[in-house]
Amino acid sequence: MKNFLFQIQAHLAAITLSALCASAAEPVKHSFLATGGETRIVDGDGKTIWKYPGATRDGCVLPNGNLLLAVSKNKDYPGGAVIEIKRDLTKIFEFKGTQSEVNTAQALPNGNIMLTEAGAKPRILEVNREGKIVVDVPLQCQNTNHHMESRMTRKLPNGNYLVPQLLDKVVREYTPEGKIVWEFKAPQDRKDGWPFTAIRLPNGNTHVNLTHSDTAVEVDKDGKIVWEISNKDLPAALLRDPCGAQRLPNGNTVICSYAIGANRTKLVEITPDKKVVWTFSEEKGPGIHEVQILDTDGKPVEGEPLR
């Protein structure tokens, strides 16, 4: 009898272990907002469930469900723009760019909107909900190539601004007075390693995507590279022009391939030990410029997105 009970217990344990392994092997699912040539929300099954009829540079889903978007320049917005819209596309905020491009849109805790303008006078702006400029910070960068001046600028909790400056191959932290207090220079051996996204992490390090070099790095406060990912670390060349990125609460990093990686991969989630745990690929359509992961397996991403 004891032997029989032991066999039953062993059998049940094997079933439980098998179920746990099967559960662990189930693929991760993310829903996300993608900006770029197509602006849309994609659900966990890879289906587009919402679209904005225009190209964008940056954007996010706000806590109230509305979307804040940095709109690419077009006939309606020759200098680009920042808009806030409801899901039915009703516009409730608009700021028209005054120069060549608007490349960043960030909603701030005080209700203001932070954006960057590219042009003859590259700058960071904060505007209030009436569209009035309340902060104007000039950027110290080359300005012969307006398109390559800056990208995913973010205001930090300390009140400073973290600015990737593409053609200058540098990430700089500016005070509201325009003083540079920190910088990371991209290694010269990374051909066309233009900084696109810079994310200040909770530990004080900074994640940086280096676009055409198909690499991403994490650097410490002294600018020393302490982590790096490239296609040589991956099972295929999944990184191709890595533009946007997001660090998830579990420590993994989601990276966009704007030029589209192997097997038409546009997004890849990578663990700190460089394992691929999720990809988003599709047969058609443009690459993804910037991303906001909205949920994982149906559970919303908690806290302020690190992107």
NORPEVEN-V893081 format. One record per residue. RES is the residue in three letters. PHI is phi in degrees with one decimal (999 if undefined). D_CENTER is the distance of its C-alpha to the mean C-alpha in Angstrom with 1 decimal. Layout:
BEGIN
RES&PHI&D_CENTER, RES&PHI&D_CENTER
END
This chain:
BEGIN
MET&999&60.7, LYS&-60.1&58.6, ASN&-62.5&57.6, PHE&-64.8&56.7, LEU&-63.5&54.5, PHE&-61.1&52.8, GLN&-63.6&52.1, ILE&-63.4&50.6, GLN&-61.6&48.4, ALA&-64.5&47.3, HIS&-64.3&46.5, LEU&-64.2&44.5, ALA&-62.5&42.6, ALA&-64.6&41.8, ILE&-63.8&40.7, THR&-61.1&38.4, LEU&-61.0&36.9, SER&-61.9&36.4, ALA&-65.4&34.7, LEU&-62.8&32.3, CYS&-64.3&31.5, ALA&-63.2&31.0, SER&-64.2&28.7, ALA&-65.5&26.7, ALA&-83.3&26.5, GLU&-62.5&25.1, PRO&-67.2&21.8, VAL&-68.9&18.7, LYS&-124.8&17.5, HIS&-124.2&14.2, SER&-101.1&13.9, PHE&-157.8&10.7, LEU&-97.8&9.9, ALA&-114.8&9.1, THR&-116.9&9.5, GLY&140.3&11.5, GLY&-61.0&15.1, GLU&-121.0&15.1, THR&-114.7&13.7, ARG&-161.1&14.4, ILE&-108.7&14.2, VAL&-115.1&15.1, ASP&-84.7&17.2, GLY&-65.2&17.8, ASP&-95.4&20.4, GLY&84.6&18.2, LYS&-97.3&19.9, THR&-73.6&18.6, ILE&-113.0&19.9, TRP&-158.0&18.8, LYS&-141.1&18.3, TYR&-106.5&18.2, PRO&-81.2&20.6, GLY&-179.5&18.8, ALA&-83.6&16.0, THR&-137.0&13.1, ARG&-100.9&10.8, ASP&-157.0&8.4, GLY&170.0&9.2, CYS&-156.9&9.6, VAL&-90.5&12.5, LEU&-80.4&14.9, PRO&-56.4&17.2, ASN&-84.5&20.0, GLY&93.1&18.4, ASN&-71.2&18.1, LEU&-119.4&15.1, LEU&-104.7&14.1, LEU&-130.6&13.2, ALA&-91.8&13.3, VAL&-85.0&15.9, SER&-64.6&16.7, LYS&-63.1&20.2, ASN&-154.1&22.9, LYS&-65.3&26.6, ASP&-81.1&25.9, TYR&-128.9&23.5, PRO&-63.5&24.6, GLY&-110.8&22.6, GLY&74.7&19.5, ALA&-168.0&18.9, VAL&-119.5&17.1, ILE&-132.2&18.4, GLU&-115.8&18.5, ILE&-130.9&19.9, LYS&-82.1&21.4, ARG&-64.2&21.0, ASP&-85.7&24.2, LEU&76.4&22.7, THR&-63.4&24.9, LYS&-88.8&23.6, ILE&-118.5&24.1, PHE&-153.3&22.5, GLU&-151.0&22.3, PHE&-132.6&22.0, LYS&-85.5&22.9, GLY&-62.6&21.8, THR&-106.1&24.9, GLN&-126.2&24.0, SER&-86.6&22.3, GLU&-149.0&18.7, VAL&-114.9&16.3, ASN&-114.9&12.8, THR&-142.0&11.1, ALA&-142.1&11.9, GLN&-138.6&11.9, ALA&-82.9&14.7, LEU&-100.2&16.7, PRO&-58.2&19.1, ASN&-83.0&22.1, GLY&97.2&21.3, ASN&-73.9&20.5, ILE&-115.6&17.6, MET&-100.0&16.0, LEU&-146.3&15.3, THR&-120.0&15.9, GLU&-111.6&18.6, ALA&-101.6&19.3, GLY&160.8&23.0, ALA&-64.4&26.2, LYS&-125.6&25.3, PRO&-60.5&21.6, ARG&-160.1&20.6, ILE&-99.9&18.6, LEU&-124.5&20.0, GLU&-117.1&20.3, VAL&-123.5&22.2, ASN&-86.6&23.9, ARG&-71.2&24.3, GLU&-91.4&27.3, GLY&83.7&25.3, LYS&-85.7&27.1, ILE&-73.0&25.4, VAL&-113.9&25.9, VAL&-139.3&24.0, ASP&-139.4&24.0, VAL&-116.8&22.8, PRO&-71.0&23.6, LEU&-96.1&21.5, GLN&-96.0&23.4, CYS&-159.0&22.4, GLN&-60.5&24.0, ASN&-136.3&24.5, THR&-83.6&26.3, ASN&-114.9&23.3, HIS&-62.8&21.5, HIS&-63.7&18.6, MET&-105.2&17.8, GLU&-78.8&18.1, SER&-152.3&14.6, ARG&-134.7&11.0, MET&-72.4&8.1, THR&-71.7&10.8, ARG&-136.4&10.8, LYS&-81.8&14.2, LEU&-91.1&15.1, PRO&-57.8&17.6, ASN&-80.8&20.3, GLY&93.4&20.1, ASN&-84.4&18.9, TYR&-123.6&16.0, LEU&-103.5&13.7, VAL&-127.1&13.6, PRO&-76.4&12.7, GLN&-115.9&15.8, LEU&-58.5&15.8, LEU&-66.8&19.5, ASP&-77.6&20.6, LYS&53.9&18.5, VAL&-148.6&17.9, VAL&-110.1&15.5, ARG&-126.0&17.6, GLU&-105.8&18.0, TYR&-108.2&20.2, THR&-81.1&22.4, PRO&-60.2&23.1, GLU&-88.3&26.2, GLY&91.2&24.3, LYS&-84.1&25.4, ILE&-85.3&23.3, VAL&-114.7&23.5, TRP&-161.0&21.2, GLU&-154.2&19.8, PHE&-127.4&18.7, LYS&-95.5&20.2, ALA&-62.1&18.8, PRO&-56.1&21.7, GLN&-67.6&24.0, ASP&-79.6&24.5, ARG&-91.8&21.1, LYS&-58.0&22.1, ASP&52.9&19.7, GLY&-80.9&17.1, TRP&-81.4&15.4, PRO&-66.3&12.7, PHE&-118.1&9.6, THR&-116.6&6.9, ALA&-133.0&8.9, ILE&-120.8&8.6, ARG&-79.4&12.1, LEU&-91.4&13.1, PRO&-57.5&16.1, ASN&-83.0&18.4, GLY&93.6&18.0, ASN&-74.5&16.3, THR&-132.1&13.3, HIS&-87.5&10.7, VAL&-134.5&10.5, ASN&-91.3&9.6, LEU&-112.3&13.0, THR&16.6&12.7, HIS&-68.8&16.3, SER&-86.1&17.5, ASP&55.7&15.4, THR&-137.3&14.7, ALA&-135.6&12.3, VAL&-133.0&14.2, GLU&-119.4&14.6, VAL&-121.6&17.2, ASP&-85.9&19.6, LYS&-65.4&20.9, ASP&-93.3&23.3, GLY&82.1&20.7, LYS&-84.6&22.0, ILE&-73.2&19.9, VAL&-112.3&20.2, TRP&-159.0&18.0, GLU&-152.7&16.9, ILE&-130.8&16.0, SER&-147.3&17.2, ASN&-64.7&18.9, LYS&-68.3&22.2, ASP&-90.8&20.9, LEU&-113.4&20.0, PRO&-69.2&22.5, ALA&-153.0&21.5, ALA&-78.6&19.5, LEU&-78.4&16.3, LEU&-96.9&14.2, ARG&-142.8&14.9, ASP&60.6&13.2, PRO&-68.5&9.9, CYS&-101.0&7.5, GLY&-74.7&3.7, ALA&-160.6&3.3, GLN&-147.9&4.6, ARG&-91.4&8.2, LEU&-86.7&10.6, PRO&-58.4&13.9, ASN&-81.4&15.8, GLY&93.3&14.5, ASN&-75.3&12.8, THR&-124.3&9.5, VAL&-98.8&7.7, ILE&-124.5&7.1, CYS&-86.9&7.4, SER&-112.8&10.8, TYR&-69.1&11.4, ALA&-89.7&15.1, ILE&75.1&15.3, GLY&-87.4&16.6, ALA&-55.1&19.8, ASN&60.2&21.1, ARG&60.2&18.8, THR&-80.2&15.8, LYS&-111.7&12.5, LEU&-137.4&10.4, VAL&-141.8&11.8, GLU&-104.5&11.9, ILE&-125.2&13.8, THR&-79.1&16.0, PRO&-58.4&17.0, ASP&-94.2&20.1, LYS&70.9&18.2, LYS&-95.4&19.2, VAL&-86.0&17.4, VAL&-115.0&17.5, TRP&-162.5&15.7, THR&-137.0&14.9, PHE&-122.6&14.5, SER&-130.6&17.0, GLU&-154.6&19.1, GLU&-69.3&22.0, LYS&-125.3&21.2, GLY&89.3&18.8, PRO&-75.8&16.2, GLY&-70.4&13.1, ILE&-108.2&9.6, HIS&-80.4&8.0, GLU&-146.1&4.7, VAL&-135.2&4.6, GLN&-130.3&6.0, ILE&-72.0&8.6, LEU&-96.2&11.8, ASP&-152.8&14.4, THR&-125.3&15.8, ASP&50.9&19.3, GLY&85.4&19.8, LYS&-99.3&19.1, PRO&-58.6&16.5, VAL&-69.0&13.8, GLU&-85.6&15.7, GLY&77.7&15.1, GLU&-70.8&12.5, PRO&-61.3&8.9, LEU&-91.3&7.8, ARG&-154.0&4.3
END
